Every structure is written in C-alpha cells, then in structure tokens.
Amino acid sequence: MSESSQTPIFSTPNILTGKLYETLKRHPKRIVFADGEDERVIRVASRMVEMEIGIPILLGNRDRIRQMAADLDASLLFVNVLQPDLSSELPLFIKRLKKSERYRGRNILNPEDVVTRPHNFAALMIQYGHADAMVAGNNSIPASVFRAAFSMIKPDAKVEKVFGANILVAQHLTNFGRDNILFLADCGVIPEPNIKDLATIATVTGQFAHHFLGRMPRVSLLSHSTKGISQTPSAKKVAAATELATQMVTDARLDIKIRGEIQADVALDPAAAEVKLEDSDINNPSDVLVFPNLDAGHMALKLLQHVAGAQNYGQFVLGLEKPVVQVPRTATEETLLGSAAIAGVQAIRFNDIYIESLKG
C-alpha cells in the first residue's frame, strides 16, 4: 500500500459530494465493497455509518477484517462483514448462476469456486437485490472487476457497449467546467471506439452528468482538430460521431448539448473558443469530455488527477442495469467514499426507473 493510502483523508464535502451525502441521509443505500480486506475500505465503511449515508458490506475473510478493524481502532458497528464461502446466500447464488449459464448454453464445472470469488459474489449481490451498488478494484486489477460485472450483471439493453466514466472535482483550477466538475469518458474500457461507440458514449455520459448536475450538460467530443481544421481519419471520425450523437439526442428529446469535433482548449477555455470559433455558444465551458480513444482518455485522467490535483471519483461502469464502480489501486479514502456515494445516488435513480417500468 502506498504512503498516501495509509493516512485516512476525508475532505470537507465539496460541490458534488455535499449534495450527495444529504440525499443519501434520506435514502441510504447498501454498498458492497468487493475488496473488503483493506484498511482504506474499513475506514470508509466506519465513516459511512458515522455519516449515516449508507449500509456498507465488506467482503473477505471475516476474522481478518475484524482484526484489521481492531488494529485500526475502527468501529464495525452496523457494518456487514460477509465471507462468501460461509454466506447463507451461497446456495441461492450457485443455483441462479447454473440456471443463467444453462440459458447461455454453457456448463460450469465448479460453480461454487466461481461464486465465492469476491468480485463475482458482489456482482451477484447487486444483480439479485442483496445490495444496491458495488465498489471494487482497490486491491485488484481492473480486468477482474470488469470480468465479474460483465458476466454477472445484466447489460442495459439501450447501450450497445459497456464503457467507463469518471467524475473529477477541482475547485482550485480555472477552466474546469462550469461548476468545477468534469465528466470524462471513456477512460478505461473501449480501446478504439468507432463512430457509433463515441456517439453512444456522448449521449449516455450526458444523461449521467444531467442526473448529478441537475441541468443541461454540455458534452464535447474532443479531437486534435477543431471543426475540420485537420482532415485526418481520427478527426473525421469524431466529426461523424458528433453528427450522430446530435441526432440521437434530438430523436430521444434529451436535454443535452452536443459539441464537436473540437480541441480541449476550445471545450474548456472561453478565451480559446473565442479565438478559434465564431459560434458564441461555444463560450460556455463543457461539462463532459469524450475522448477519441482509450489512450487519450486514460492519460488525460491521470494527468488531471496526479499532476493538476483534481479529485477523482470512479470509474463508473455505464451500460449495466446496476451501479458498478471500478476504483484504482491507488484510491484514497476520499475517492472510495465519494465513489460509493455517487453509486448510491445512481442506485436511487435506477430504482426509480424500475418502479416506473412496472407502472408502465
């Protein structure tokens, strides 16, 4: 564990998390942490209970987690510690996994081994209503989190490909979105998105941003080119994706503003936009940045976080029916706490959508 992750740092609630914590006090959600054998997670779970914003569930060896909490002098009161191989839900999850795999035409040789893996168990918990959202990755590689989420949780039928989005807050930086909040996508899943992928990422992330901003978000599809200055295949792809995303927003009557293909300075700095574009509307800074490929998105995320000092939450796996967060192994307590809160508020929205579908 890194030195920075050994010292618990819970920041004063910021422009994003402050509102979320108030919402969750009224509607607390069950958040399952798949990598529960982690000092950071234990501190976060204790903090969540103290703040009355959720019911944390820690997966792992029960005795080890309890001993770690005792060594940290961290309370586990109202924290649910589950050891998958000893859980009373194990037979039910095995039965459901066998049924789903038979439906797919597959046979699992050792279903108990599959189900008791913490990430799989956490994914099954939220899929079948035993928890509301899943946080994982602080002690594991991203591939293990994605593999569990993609195989155990139903995809959103409206989203063709699952992708990732991050939320960054930086109240100390200039030109950092309208409210010092930026949504970045995709920074961790699709290596080379095609035109339709980029358009979908733009519209779905726009809806994601709308839910948390409470207003129309401005979504910019980024390129090394602005409005046809360069005619490279990459720039043309982003331009085509912008047209498609605009049409998708219009057809679905979404309250989202799509812009592209534009450079990052044009998307964020009104002074740069004024010089490079005649469109006065572009002077309003972007809330969502959509990157042309995974390399660009991932590098931008890491630079903003580790060099510029932006607070990162996520990444949030979009395109599934349930909220899943894949956090980095370098995640601080603040990242874990805020990400869990965002996922909890996501769960409220998913629950509302489910209720409305039943009414329909």
Residue pairs with C-beta under 8 A, 6 or more apart in sequence:
1 39
1 40
2 330
4 330
4 332
5 39
5 40
5 330
5 331
5 332
5 333
6 39
8 40
8 43
8 333
9 332
9 333
9 334
10 47
10 333
10 334
10 337
11 311
11 334
13 21
14 169
14 171
14 311
15 169
15 171
15 179
15 180
15 181
16 167
16 169
16 181
16 212
16 313
16 338
16 342
17 169
17 337
17 338
17 341
20 212
20 338
20 341
20 342
20 344
20 345
21 51
21 53
21 341
23 345
23 348
24 53
24 54
24 341
24 344
24 345
25 51
25 52
25 53
27 348
28 52
28 53
28 54
28 55
28 344
29 54
29 55
29 132
29 133
29 343
29 344
29 347
29 348
30 54
30 55
30 57
30 130
30 131
30 132
30 133
31 48
31 54
31 55
31 56
31 57
31 131
31 132
31 133
31 134
31 135
31 340
31 343
31 344
32 57
32 59
32 122
32 125
32 126
32 131
32 133
32 134
32 135
33 41
33 44
33 45
33 56
33 57
33 58
33 59
33 122
33 135
33 136
33 138
33 336
33 340
34 59
34 118
34 119
34 121
34 122
34 134
34 135
34 136
34 140
34 145
34 148
35 41
35 59
35 60
35 118
35 136
35 137
35 138
35 139
35 140
36 42
36 57
36 58
36 59
36 60
36 65
36 81
36 82
36 118
37 58
37 60
37 61
37 64
37 65
37 68
37 139
38 138
38 139
39 68
39 72
40 138
40 331
40 332
40 333
40 336
41 58
41 138
41 336
42 58
42 65
42 68
42 69
42 72
42 74
42 76
43 72
43 74
43 333
44 56
44 333
44 336
44 337
44 340
45 56
45 58
45 74
45 76
45 79
46 69
46 74
46 75
46 76
46 79
47 333
47 337
48 54
48 55
48 56
48 337
48 340
49 55
49 56
49 75
49 77
49 78
49 79
50 75
53 341
53 344
54 340
54 341
54 344
55 78
55 80
56 79
56 80
56 340
57 79
57 80
57 81
57 82
57 125
57 131
58 65
58 79
58 80
58 81
58 82
59 82
59 83
59 84
59 118
59 121
59 122
60 81
60 83
60 118
61 83
62 81
62 82
62 83
62 86
65 76
65 81
66 76
66 81
69 75
69 76
82 121
84 90
84 115
84 116
84 117
84 118
84 121
85 112
85 116
87 121
89 125
89 130
90 112
90 115
90 116
92 128
93 115
93 121
93 124
93 128
94 111
94 112
94 115
96 124
96 128
97 108
97 111
97 114
97 115
97 124
97 152
98 108
98 111
101 107
101 108
101 111
108 114
114 120
115 121
115 124
117 148
118 136
119 136
119 140
119 144
119 145
119 147
119 148
119 149
120 148
120 151
120 152
122 131
122 134
122 136
122 148
123 134
123 148
123 149
123 151
123 152
123 153
123 324
124 130
124 152
125 131
125 134
126 132
126 133
126 134
126 153
126 322
126 323
126 324
127 152
127 153
127 154
127 321
127 322
132 322
132 323
132 343
132 344
132 347
132 351
133 322
133 323
133 324
133 325
133 340
133 343
133 344
133 346
133 347
134 149
134 322
134 323
134 324
134 325
134 343
135 325
135 327
135 336
135 339
135 340
135 343
136 145
136 148
136 324
136 325
136 326
136 327
137 145
137 325
137 326
137 327
137 328
137 329
137 331
138 327
138 328
138 329
138 331
138 336
139 329
140 329
141 329
142 188
142 326
145 324
145 326
146 189
146 317
146 326
149 162
149 317
149 320
149 324
149 326
150 162
153 320
153 321
153 322
153 324
154 320
154 321
154 322
155 162
155 319
155 320
155 321
156 318
156 319
156 320
156 321
159 200
159 204
159 318
159 319
160 196
160 197
160 200
160 319
161 190
161 193
161 197
161 200
161 319
162 189
162 317
162 318
162 319
162 320
163 185
163 186
163 189
163 190
163 193
163 197
163 200
163 201
163 204
163 317
163 318
163 319
164 185
164 186
164 187
164 188
164 189
164 314
164 315
164 316
164 317
164 318
164 326
165 183
165 184
165 185
165 186
165 187
165 205
165 208
165 314
165 315
165 316
165 318
166 183
166 184
166 185
166 187
166 188
166 301
166 312
166 313
166 314
166 315
166 316
167 181
167 182
167 183
167 184
167 212
167 312
167 313
167 314
167 316
167 342
168 176
168 181
168 182
168 183
168 184
168 301
168 304
168 305
168 310
168 311
168 312
168 313
169 180
169 181
169 310
169 311
169 313
170 176
170 180
170 182
170 304
170 308
170 309
170 310
170 311
171 180
172 309
173 180
173 308
173 309
173 310
175 268
175 269
175 270
175 285
176 182
176 268
176 310
177 268
177 285
177 286
177 287
178 218
178 284
178 285
178 287
179 213
179 287
181 212
181 213
181 287
182 286
182 287
182 288
182 289
182 304
182 310
183 205
183 208
183 209
183 217
183 287
183 288
183 289
184 288
184 289
184 291
184 297
184 300
184 301
184 304
185 201
185 202
185 205
185 288
185 289
185 290
185 291
185 297
185 318
186 193
186 201
186 290
186 291
186 294
186 297
187 291
187 294
187 297
187 298
187 300
187 301
187 315
188 294
188 297
188 298
188 315
188 326
189 294
189 317
190 197
190 201
190 294
191 293
191 294
192 293
192 294
193 201
193 292
193 293
194 237
195 237
195 240
195 241
195 244
196 241
196 244
197 241
198 221
198 237
198 238
198 241
198 245
198 290
198 292
199 241
199 242
199 244
199 245
199 248
200 245
200 248
201 290
202 219
202 221
202 241
202 242
202 245
202 258
202 260
202 288
202 290
203 219
203 245
203 248
203 249
203 252
203 254
203 256
203 258
204 318
204 319
205 219
205 288
205 290
205 318
206 217
206 219
206 249
206 254
206 256
206 258
206 288
207 254
207 256
208 316
208 318
209 217
209 219
209 287
209 288
210 216
210 217
210 254
210 255
210 256
211 345
211 346
211 349
212 342
212 345
213 287
216 255
216 256
216 257
217 256
217 257
217 287
217 288
218 257
218 259
218 284
218 285
218 286
218 287
218 288
219 245
219 256
219 257
219 258
219 259
219 286
219 287
219 288
219 290
220 259
220 260
220 262
220 267
220 286
220 288
220 289
220 290
221 238
221 241
221 242
221 245
221 258
221 259
221 260
221 261
221 262
221 290
221 292
222 238
222 260
222 261
222 262
222 263
222 264
222 267
222 289
222 290
222 291
222 292
222 296
223 230
223 234
223 235
223 238
223 239
223 260
223 261
223 262
223 263
223 292
224 230
224 232
224 234
224 235
224 263
225 232
225 235
225 238
225 261
225 263
226 261
226 262
226 263
226 266
226 276
226 277
227 261
227 262
227 277
228 235
228 239
228 261
229 235
234 292
234 293
235 261
237 292
238 260
238 261
238 292
239 260
239 261
241 260
241 261
242 258
242 259
242 260
242 261
245 258
245 260
246 258
248 254
249 256
249 258
257 281
259 267
259 282
259 286
260 290
262 277
262 282
263 272
263 276
264 289
264 300
265 272
265 273
265 276
266 272
266 273
266 276
266 277
266 282
267 273
267 285
267 286
267 289
268 285
268 286
269 285
270 283
270 284
270 285
273 282
273 283
274 283
289 300
291 297
291 300
301 312
304 310
304 312
305 311
305 312
311 334
311 335
311 338
312 328
312 335
313 335
313 338
313 339
313 342
314 325
314 326
314 327
314 339
314 342
315 325
315 326
315 327
316 323
316 324
316 325
316 339
316 342
316 343
316 346
317 324
317 325
317 326
321 350
322 347
322 350
323 343
323 344
323 346
323 347
323 350
324 343
325 339
325 340
325 342
325 343
327 335
327 336
327 339
328 335
331 339
